[in-house]
Amino acid sequence: MARYRPGIETRDRILAATRELLGEVGLDGTTIKAICGRARVQPGSFYNLFESKDEAVLTVIGQAITAVDPHPEGVGKDSIAELVDAYLRFVTGQPDLAKIYLQLAVSGGLTDPALAHRMLGHHHRRVGRFSDAMRRDHPELSPDESRLRTEHLLATLNGLAFVSLLDADFDLVGHVQALPFLWRDARL
């Protein structure tokens, strides 16, 4: 394990630099040159560990999402309420990273097929996890109905998150709490 330590430390420095820069200068100001300078690594070292700036950024965002995950191992223990609360903690607790995530999903996903593939993969994993939780919470739902409700719930959460990131006065939590039918009332 000791022989891998320099690579792990370099990766950690790159991710820390990326996280800091995203908070300070946003996505556009977070360049590979700036990341390498902040992390005190050569661009070659960066590219040995990451294919692109987007990969480093998405890794940082993934770490932030995992940090609020109720069950990071994802082995079927979540409830819909826990997953919704984790989503809200990510958006409200780390709005800079949430903005960048949405920015990458929309603008990057429309112009970069590899990024679009990665973002869709994340979405499909989230749909599966939410849908499984919905079936545990509401066993009377068919798999198709659970999946449909999950897609509606995630579309609503993403839309409300988008508005909240554009409007500092928007009450994201209040709006989500006003929509309990999406995951609590299976009769609708």
C-alpha positions, 0 to 999 in steps of 0.5 A: 500500500505504501507504494501507492501513497504518492498517487493517492496523495496527488489525487487528493491534492488535485481534488482538494484544489478542484473543490477550492477553486470551484468555490472561489471562481466557479466552473469557468475559472477552474481550469486544469492549469489553475488546478495543477498550480493549486495542487502543485502538480504537473499537468502530466500527473493530472492526466495520469489520474483524470481524463479531463477537468470534467472528470475531476469536477464530477469526482468532487461533486460525487464526493459531496453527494456521497457525504450526505447519502443516508446509506452510501453503500446503497444496499436497499436500506433507504426510504424515499424520505431519506433520499429526498432529505439527502438531495435537499442537504446537497442542494442547500448545504453545498449550493456552489457544487449543486450549481456546477452539477446542474450546469454540467448536466445541462450545458456539458451534457448537451455538447459532450457525448461522454459527459452526457453518458456519464450524467445519464448513468448517474440519473439511471442509478438514482432512479433505480435507487429511488424506485427501490425505496419507493417500492419498499415504502409502497409495496402495492406499487408495480415496478412500472408505477414506482419507476414512473413516480420516481421519474416525476419526483426526480424531475420535480426535485431537479426543477425546484433545485434549479429555481432555488439556485437561481433565486436566493429567496426561493424556499426549496425545502418548503416547496418540497415539503408541499409535495408529499404526494409524490412519494408518500401517497401511493393512491394518486 
